[in-house]
């Protein structure tokens, strides 16, 4: 059984980005989007026009400074490897409690189709929150270039 991380969030967070479950490399490093081939952090630094760094504490601070929270749809699951398609026996995070604790979050962005599908399977969309699916930042998402992913992720900027 794999267990996801606690959310990166604070009371000022207004945007929540949801992945599915950390991959093998991320779990080993104990860092969201820890695989160097994943574009998530590069996208976020580019969007926010900040020079990229590999320092994880700077990465997480960047999100919080811009009122962005980060979490995963699943609390735990069985999964061989890192592919979302291998996930089974999943248990979702408690989004009702999360939104009660962080009521300023008004926008949720799914970081992949799988994240949105798991959310729709296990959770109810909250009234007063808008939801949007973004292309997966995974390096395995080869049908979109980095620039194409970045262009679609720019929708976040209108809510900062």
PyMOL commands that set and color helices and strands:
alter all, ss='L'
color gray80, all
select helices_A, chain A and resi 24-29+40-47+56-65+84-86+95-101+113-122+146-159
alter helices_A, ss='H'
color red, helices_A
select strands_A, chain A and resi 2-3+15-19+68-72+74-78+88-92+107-110+130-133
alter strands_A, ss='S'
color yellow, strands_A
deselect
rebuild
show_as cartoon
